[in-house]
Amino acid sequence: MRAEHGDSFSRWKPGPRLVGLGRGLLDLILPPRAFDGEPALTPGLSAGAWSRIVFLDGPVCDGCGAPFPFDQGEPLCALCLARPRVFARARAACLYDEHSRDLVLKLKHADRTDLSGLFARWISRAAPDLLEDAQAVVPVPMHPARLLRRRYNQAAEIARPLARAAGRPYLADALVRKRDTASQGGRSADGRRRNVAAAFVVPDRRRARIEGKRVLLVDDVLTTGATAEGCARALLAAGASAVDLTVVARVTEMRSRPI
Ligand SMILES: [Zn+2]
């Protein structure tokens, strides 16, 4: 886990050779204009906002992407050991905290679909092995009524450029959300899990694209994991060989209680 601080970054002046070597990597994280010294990297977002994002590029749990404080030599965290997830592996690009929340909500509610390419690049960096193994990339779907109101599904906005950049088949409608489970306030984690368990389905006409495939499921945020597990269950029921999960941001700890 690493916090990048804008102050030291802006004071640091790389030599020309270092710029050449580091630029490819930094372009994955920051828009190219970061090198131009502009205070605002994209409209409405300051360099400080980007610099406070905590990227999960250290050791993480293979099962849920939780950051480990140090490399503990075990692939799974205590929570995954106690209750294996329905998805096989998970990776998050950054921590879901007060800084990344602003960015994620901008994509979700403020029509900032220009952020989706950046999020896709973050995920490419956090989950290269999951992308390598993916035979299909599927976004967590939005209920049609909600999609009508919002006009776009933020998970699909991230999944599409992610699949394109990795050269993997993108299946926009492999999963259908039959029930709007987005507003689950007041329910217990078990209640949420039951509520989403039957909310997702793979339509019959899409089964052939899923059968026998290792699927990479994409969402914006991972909190309790109930939604992702509902989706993974539906994909496995349709014959997927395994389901991996990748998200832009995840909470520090996926607790089995309402958060
Ligand atoms: Zn875990």
Boltz pocket constraint, residues with backbone or C-beta under 6 A from the ligand:
constraints:
  - pocket:
      binder: B
      contacts: [[A, 61], [A, 62], [A, 63], [A, 64], [A, 65], [A, 66], [A, 76], [A, 77], [A, 78], [A, 79], [A, 80], [A, 81]]
      max_distance: 6.0
